[in-house]
Amino acid sequence: MELVTEFFEWAWPRHLNPISWYIRPLFFIPIAVFAWRRQGWWMTLSIVAMLSSFFWFPEPAEVDPAAQSILDMEAELFAQPGWQTAASLGTIPIFIGACIWAFWRHSIGIGLWTINLGIAYKAAWVWVNTDFAGFMHVVPIYAIALAVINALTIGFAKWRRIPLYPGRSAEKRPIEV
């Protein structure tokens, strides 16, 4: 148990590095691609990379107070686990599983809805559990992530003429009167 405690004492300050905050949502791109291609091994590696990316980067020299307030809230949540911790952590596999299910079934539209709703849920969760400054800290991060994910995914679908929802043609159909 001491080894786990030491690991988290080493890793937790690295979670304050803003680079990890920006790249973590972008891991939904390889997760979606590998779910689409039904390559479970690569999809699993992408999930592990997403979950471990919070300690890849060095501890920042200066810490944004808003980011610190978010991590203080998360540390408190883990220090005294209760139903809130279980409910908060329980949404992560549900969200990732729904994303995988949608792309596995080749539904780009439902997959994008899932990603967008999940990231919006995370932003709302930050707002409810911290303060407005914490929320305003994550808004640009999530806005950039959503813009990149949506643009790449919709652009790819249009380029490959893949419908956003299965069973619908990517070509425009004439309106029948």
NUFIRO-924767 format. One record per residue (C-alpha): x, y, z; residue in three letters. Coordinates in Angstrom, 2 decimals. Example, Ala and Ser with C-alpha at 12.3 -4.5 7.8 and 13.67 -1.06 7.14 Angstrom:
// NUFIRO-924767
<pt xx="12.30" yy="-4.50" zz="7.80" rest="ALA"/>
<pt xx="13.67" yy="-1.06" zz="7.14" rest="SER"/>
This chain:
// NUFIRO-924767
<pt xx="0.00" yy="0.00" zz="0.00" rest="MET"/>
<pt xx="2.92" yy="2.31" zz="0.71" rest="GLU"/>
<pt xx="4.13" yy="1.94" zz="-2.88" rest="LEU"/>
<pt xx="0.73" yy="3.08" zz="-4.18" rest="VAL"/>
<pt xx="0.75" yy="6.06" zz="-1.81" rest="THR"/>
<pt xx="4.25" yy="7.03" zz="-2.93" rest="GLU"/>
<pt xx="3.25" yy="6.73" zz="-6.57" rest="PHE"/>
<pt xx="0.26" yy="9.05" zz="-6.11" rest="PHE"/>
<pt xx="2.36" yy="11.53" zz="-4.13" rest="GLU"/>
<pt xx="4.77" yy="11.60" zz="-7.09" rest="TRP"/>
<pt xx="2.07" yy="11.62" zz="-9.80" rest="ALA"/>
<pt xx="-0.53" yy="14.00" zz="-8.34" rest="TRP"/>
<pt xx="1.51" yy="17.24" zz="-8.71" rest="PRO"/>
<pt xx="2.20" yy="16.29" zz="-12.35" rest="ARG"/>
<pt xx="-1.56" yy="16.29" zz="-12.91" rest="HIS"/>
<pt xx="-1.38" yy="20.09" zz="-12.58" rest="LEU"/>
<pt xx="0.56" yy="20.34" zz="-15.85" rest="ASN"/>
<pt xx="-1.86" yy="21.96" zz="-18.31" rest="PRO"/>
<pt xx="-0.54" yy="19.92" zz="-21.24" rest="ILE"/>
<pt xx="-2.13" yy="16.78" zz="-19.80" rest="SER"/>
<pt xx="-5.45" yy="18.63" zz="-19.43" rest="TRP"/>
<pt xx="-5.42" yy="19.53" zz="-23.12" rest="TYR"/>
<pt xx="-4.43" yy="16.13" zz="-24.51" rest="ILE"/>
<pt xx="-6.59" yy="13.85" zz="-22.35" rest="ARG"/>
<pt xx="-9.91" yy="14.53" zz="-24.17" rest="PRO"/>
<pt xx="-8.14" yy="14.06" zz="-27.51" rest="LEU"/>
<pt xx="-7.63" yy="10.39" zz="-26.67" rest="PHE"/>
<pt xx="-11.25" yy="9.89" zz="-27.71" rest="PHE"/>
<pt xx="-10.01" yy="10.11" zz="-31.31" rest="ILE"/>
<pt xx="-7.93" yy="6.90" zz="-31.22" rest="PRO"/>
<pt xx="-10.52" yy="5.20" zz="-29.01" rest="ILE"/>
<pt xx="-13.20" yy="5.99" zz="-31.61" rest="ALA"/>
<pt xx="-10.97" yy="4.92" zz="-34.52" rest="VAL"/>
<pt xx="-10.08" yy="1.59" zz="-32.94" rest="PHE"/>
<pt xx="-13.69" yy="0.96" zz="-31.89" rest="ALA"/>
<pt xx="-14.77" yy="1.70" zz="-35.48" rest="TRP"/>
<pt xx="-12.17" yy="-0.74" zz="-36.78" rest="ARG"/>
<pt xx="-13.04" yy="-3.21" zz="-33.97" rest="ARG"/>
<pt xx="-9.46" yy="-3.48" zz="-32.80" rest="GLN"/>
<pt xx="-9.90" yy="-4.17" zz="-29.09" rest="GLY"/>
<pt xx="-6.20" yy="-4.36" zz="-28.21" rest="TRP"/>
<pt xx="-5.41" yy="-0.90" zz="-29.63" rest="TRP"/>
<pt xx="-8.60" yy="0.51" zz="-28.14" rest="MET"/>
<pt xx="-7.55" yy="-0.80" zz="-24.71" rest="THR"/>
<pt xx="-4.09" yy="0.71" zz="-25.09" rest="LEU"/>
<pt xx="-5.70" yy="4.06" zz="-25.98" rest="SER"/>
<pt xx="-7.84" yy="3.92" zz="-22.83" rest="ILE"/>
<pt xx="-4.80" yy="3.09" zz="-20.69" rest="VAL"/>
<pt xx="-2.92" yy="5.97" zz="-22.32" rest="ALA"/>
<pt xx="-5.82" yy="8.33" zz="-21.59" rest="MET"/>
<pt xx="-6.06" yy="7.27" zz="-17.95" rest="LEU"/>
<pt xx="-2.30" yy="7.43" zz="-17.39" rest="SER"/>
<pt xx="-1.64" yy="10.69" zz="-19.24" rest="SER"/>
<pt xx="-2.08" yy="12.78" zz="-16.11" rest="PHE"/>
<pt xx="1.45" yy="11.96" zz="-14.95" rest="PHE"/>
<pt xx="3.35" yy="11.95" zz="-18.26" rest="TRP"/>
<pt xx="4.49" yy="15.55" zz="-18.00" rest="PHE"/>
<pt xx="6.68" yy="17.24" zz="-15.38" rest="PRO"/>
<pt xx="5.28" yy="19.14" zz="-12.45" rest="GLU"/>
<pt xx="4.64" yy="22.74" zz="-13.58" rest="PRO"/>
<pt xx="6.80" yy="25.56" zz="-12.23" rest="ALA"/>
<pt xx="3.73" yy="27.74" zz="-11.63" rest="GLU"/>
<pt xx="0.29" yy="26.44" zz="-10.82" rest="VAL"/>
<pt xx="-2.90" yy="28.19" zz="-11.89" rest="ASP"/>
<pt xx="-5.03" yy="28.74" zz="-8.74" rest="PRO"/>
<pt xx="-8.17" yy="27.61" zz="-10.61" rest="ALA"/>
<pt xx="-6.49" yy="24.34" zz="-11.61" rest="ALA"/>
<pt xx="-5.27" yy="23.90" zz="-8.05" rest="GLN"/>
<pt xx="-8.83" yy="24.31" zz="-6.75" rest="SER"/>
<pt xx="-10.04" yy="21.57" zz="-9.11" rest="ILE"/>
<pt xx="-7.32" yy="19.17" zz="-8.02" rest="LEU"/>
<pt xx="-7.87" yy="19.99" zz="-4.35" rest="ASP"/>
<pt xx="-11.53" yy="19.05" zz="-4.82" rest="MET"/>
<pt xx="-10.54" yy="15.80" zz="-6.58" rest="GLU"/>
<pt xx="-7.99" yy="14.97" zz="-3.86" rest="ALA"/>
<pt xx="-10.65" yy="15.53" zz="-1.20" rest="GLU"/>
<pt xx="-13.05" yy="13.32" zz="-3.14" rest="LEU"/>
<pt xx="-10.50" yy="10.48" zz="-3.16" rest="PHE"/>
<pt xx="-9.32" yy="11.05" zz="0.42" rest="ALA"/>
<pt xx="-12.80" yy="10.51" zz="1.84" rest="GLN"/>
<pt xx="-14.48" yy="8.11" zz="-0.56" rest="PRO"/>
<pt xx="-18.21" yy="7.86" zz="-0.30" rest="GLY"/>
<pt xx="-21.18" yy="7.59" zz="-2.60" rest="TRP"/>
<pt xx="-20.12" yy="10.81" zz="-4.40" rest="GLN"/>
<pt xx="-16.76" yy="9.25" zz="-5.27" rest="THR"/>
<pt xx="-18.39" yy="6.05" zz="-6.49" rest="ALA"/>
<pt xx="-20.96" yy="8.00" zz="-8.52" rest="ALA"/>
<pt xx="-18.30" yy="10.29" zz="-10.01" rest="SER"/>
<pt xx="-15.90" yy="7.50" zz="-10.90" rest="LEU"/>
<pt xx="-18.75" yy="5.28" zz="-12.09" rest="GLY"/>
<pt xx="-19.59" yy="7.70" zz="-14.88" rest="THR"/>
<pt xx="-16.15" yy="7.29" zz="-16.46" rest="ILE"/>
<pt xx="-16.52" yy="3.66" zz="-17.63" rest="PRO"/>
<pt xx="-20.15" yy="4.31" zz="-18.60" rest="ILE"/>
<pt xx="-19.12" yy="7.27" zz="-20.74" rest="PHE"/>
<pt xx="-16.17" yy="5.48" zz="-22.37" rest="ILE"/>
<pt xx="-18.30" yy="2.36" zz="-22.89" rest="GLY"/>
<pt xx="-21.07" yy="4.36" zz="-24.58" rest="ALA"/>
<pt xx="-18.52" yy="6.00" zz="-26.87" rest="CYS"/>
<pt xx="-17.03" yy="2.62" zz="-27.79" rest="ILE"/>
<pt xx="-20.49" yy="1.13" zz="-28.36" rest="TRP"/>
<pt xx="-21.50" yy="3.95" zz="-30.71" rest="ALA"/>
<pt xx="-18.36" yy="3.80" zz="-32.84" rest="PHE"/>
<pt xx="-18.31" yy="-0.01" zz="-32.77" rest="TRP"/>
<pt xx="-21.78" yy="0.12" zz="-34.33" rest="ARG"/>
<pt xx="-20.47" yy="2.65" zz="-36.88" rest="HIS"/>
<pt xx="-22.66" yy="5.48" zz="-35.64" rest="SER"/>
<pt xx="-20.52" yy="8.59" zz="-35.93" rest="ILE"/>
<pt xx="-23.43" yy="10.82" zz="-34.92" rest="GLY"/>
<pt xx="-24.22" yy="8.96" zz="-31.71" rest="ILE"/>
<pt xx="-20.50" yy="8.71" zz="-30.93" rest="GLY"/>
<pt xx="-20.09" yy="12.47" zz="-31.29" rest="LEU"/>
<pt xx="-23.19" yy="13.09" zz="-29.16" rest="TRP"/>
<pt xx="-21.71" yy="10.81" zz="-26.50" rest="THR"/>
<pt xx="-18.34" yy="12.57" zz="-26.53" rest="ILE"/>
<pt xx="-19.92" yy="16.04" zz="-26.49" rest="ASN"/>
<pt xx="-22.34" yy="15.18" zz="-23.69" rest="LEU"/>
<pt xx="-19.63" yy="13.47" zz="-21.66" rest="GLY"/>
<pt xx="-17.26" yy="16.42" zz="-21.86" rest="ILE"/>
<pt xx="-20.11" yy="18.84" zz="-21.10" rest="ALA"/>
<pt xx="-21.00" yy="16.66" zz="-18.10" rest="TYR"/>
<pt xx="-17.38" yy="16.85" zz="-16.88" rest="LYS"/>
<pt xx="-17.43" yy="20.66" zz="-17.21" rest="ALA"/>
<pt xx="-20.72" yy="20.84" zz="-15.28" rest="ALA"/>
<pt xx="-19.30" yy="18.48" zz="-12.66" rest="TRP"/>
<pt xx="-16.32" yy="20.82" zz="-12.20" rest="VAL"/>
<pt xx="-18.67" yy="23.82" zz="-11.85" rest="TRP"/>
<pt xx="-20.86" yy="22.10" zz="-9.24" rest="VAL"/>
<pt xx="-17.95" yy="20.75" zz="-7.20" rest="ASN"/>
<pt xx="-15.54" yy="23.73" zz="-7.32" rest="THR"/>
<pt xx="-16.35" yy="27.29" zz="-8.17" rest="ASP"/>
<pt xx="-16.87" yy="29.48" zz="-11.20" rest="PHE"/>
<pt xx="-13.11" yy="30.06" zz="-11.56" rest="ALA"/>
<pt xx="-12.53" yy="26.31" zz="-11.79" rest="GLY"/>
<pt xx="-15.28" yy="26.03" zz="-14.38" rest="PHE"/>
<pt xx="-13.85" yy="28.90" zz="-16.42" rest="MET"/>
<pt xx="-10.46" yy="27.18" zz="-16.30" rest="HIS"/>
<pt xx="-11.78" yy="24.04" zz="-18.04" rest="VAL"/>
<pt xx="-14.08" yy="25.78" zz="-20.55" rest="VAL"/>
<pt xx="-11.34" yy="26.73" zz="-23.06" rest="PRO"/>
<pt xx="-9.67" yy="23.32" zz="-22.65" rest="ILE"/>
<pt xx="-12.88" yy="21.45" zz="-23.38" rest="TYR"/>
<pt xx="-13.95" yy="23.88" zz="-26.12" rest="ALA"/>
<pt xx="-10.68" yy="23.31" zz="-27.99" rest="ILE"/>
<pt xx="-10.93" yy="19.55" zz="-27.51" rest="ALA"/>
<pt xx="-14.51" yy="19.45" zz="-28.76" rest="LEU"/>
<pt xx="-13.71" yy="21.66" zz="-31.74" rest="ALA"/>
<pt xx="-10.82" yy="19.38" zz="-32.76" rest="VAL"/>
<pt xx="-12.73" yy="16.13" zz="-32.17" rest="ILE"/>
<pt xx="-15.89" yy="17.32" zz="-33.95" rest="ASN"/>
<pt xx="-14.03" yy="18.89" zz="-36.89" rest="ALA"/>
<pt xx="-11.83" yy="15.84" zz="-37.49" rest="LEU"/>
<pt xx="-14.67" yy="13.36" zz="-37.11" rest="THR"/>
<pt xx="-17.22" yy="15.21" zz="-39.24" rest="ILE"/>
<pt xx="-14.54" yy="16.09" zz="-41.79" rest="GLY"/>
<pt xx="-13.51" yy="12.45" zz="-42.02" rest="PHE"/>
<pt xx="-17.14" yy="11.34" zz="-42.41" rest="ALA"/>
<pt xx="-17.75" yy="13.84" zz="-45.20" rest="LYS"/>
<pt xx="-14.47" yy="12.98" zz="-46.93" rest="TRP"/>
<pt xx="-15.23" yy="9.24" zz="-46.84" rest="ARG"/>
<pt xx="-18.97" yy="9.82" zz="-47.45" rest="ARG"/>
<pt xx="-19.87" yy="7.96" zz="-44.30" rest="ILE"/>
<pt xx="-23.31" yy="8.84" zz="-42.91" rest="PRO"/>
<pt xx="-23.37" yy="10.21" zz="-39.38" rest="LEU"/>
<pt xx="-26.05" yy="7.69" zz="-38.45" rest="TYR"/>
<pt xx="-26.22" yy="4.09" zz="-39.76" rest="PRO"/>
<pt xx="-28.90" yy="3.42" zz="-42.31" rest="GLY"/>
<pt xx="-28.81" yy="6.94" zz="-43.71" rest="ARG"/>
<pt xx="-27.13" yy="7.88" zz="-46.91" rest="SER"/>
<pt xx="-24.32" yy="10.42" zz="-46.83" rest="ALA"/>
<pt xx="-25.58" yy="11.79" zz="-50.14" rest="GLU"/>
<pt xx="-28.28" yy="14.43" zz="-50.07" rest="LYS"/>
<pt xx="-31.60" yy="12.99" zz="-51.03" rest="ARG"/>
<pt xx="-34.05" yy="15.01" zz="-53.11" rest="PRO"/>
<pt xx="-37.08" yy="16.22" zz="-51.21" rest="ILE"/>
<pt xx="-40.20" yy="14.43" zz="-52.39" rest="GLU"/>
<pt xx="-43.37" yy="16.48" zz="-52.54" rest="VAL"/>
